[in-house]
């Protein structure tokens, strides 16, 4: 993960972990006008977020949050 996107990806994971979100909510809230800085797609590509309905933080994503002191997230 690049130093530029790392904090944004962690923010996205926290946002998803707070409550169930739809895929449409995620792409709308986390889209960017810069094609080189697509936080949503980076999180999906790295397996940190699953695009199930509702969208959820994966085990790998929860581990990354804990590793960076971003708090515990509910399983799912």
Secondary structure, DSSP 8 states (H G I E B T S, - for coil): --HHHHHHHHHHHHHHHHS-B-HHHHHHHH--S-TT--HHHHHHHTTSEE-SSSBEE-HHHHHHHHHTT-------
